[in-house]
Amino acid sequence: GDGLYSCPFSFAKYEVGIQDNPHRHDYNVEQYIEKAVTQALKQASRFKTNHILWVCGFDFSHKNADMWFHNLDLIMHYVNLDGRINLLYSSP
């Protein structure tokens, strides 16, 4: 994230969610993997620990929980398969 409460991803109605079917014209999972890895490594460079926290907040920003968590689950799945970083759900 940006250090505030925003996640580096947005799945608002005007933005395309994750499409992981390579036979579709809007296949984009690799773009999301690269964005996640890039953002995580950038944020990690500012910390002394091996763990960072992406707070996914902002009041009233997530109006469709099913879509939001479905896309986050896909990001986590594919980023973890990639192996450069490990994403997981956690509570503070």
N, C-alpha and C positions, 0 to 999 in steps of 0.2 A: 504494500500500500504506500501511501504518501506520508505515513507517519501520523496521520490523524485517524479518522474512523473509516476511511474509504478503502475498499478492496480494489486491487488493480483491475478488476473485471466488472463489467456492467452488462446486464442482460435485459435492459429496458426494452420496451415494446418496439422501439425504433432500431434496436441493434439486434443483429442475428445471434442466436445462441450457438452452442457448439453442435456441429454436424460431423459425426464420426463415420459416416458411410462414404467410403472413397469413390463409390459409383455415382454419387450425387454431384451436381454442378456446384453446390455451395459447401463442399467439403472444406473444413477449416480447422480441424482439431490440431494440426501441427502448428498453426499460428498461435493458438492458445497455449500450447506447450511452451513454445519459445517465449511468449510473453510472461508466463508464470516463472520460468527459469530465470529469465533476464531480470525481472523485478525482484525475485527472491535474492539473487546473487548481489544485485545492487544494494538492496537493503541490508543484507548480511555483511557487506563490506564496512558498514558503519557500526557494527557491534563486535564485542569481544567474545561472545558466546557462539555456540554452534546452533542455537535455536533463535528463531525470530517469530514474531506474532503479526499476523495480518488480521486486524480487527475489521470486520465487515459490517459496518453500521450506517450511520446517517439516518436520522429520523425520517420515516415515511418514504424511504427510497426503494424499498422492496415490497411491491404490492402483490406479487405472485410467488408465494413460497415454493410451490411445486416446481415451477420453472427454475427458480433461483437454485434450489438444492439439487435438482436434477443436473443442471449445468456444473455446479460445484463438484458433484460426485464424478462427473465425466472428467473434469480437469484433474481432480485428484487421482483418478484411475490412470489416465494416460501419462501424467507427469511422473507418477510413481513407477510406471512401466519404463519410462525413459531412463530413470535411474540417477539423474544428476542431482536432484533434490528429492526430499520426501515431504509430502504434504499430508496432514491429518487434521481431523476435527479435534478441538480441545476446548475446555472451558477454563477461564483464568483461575 
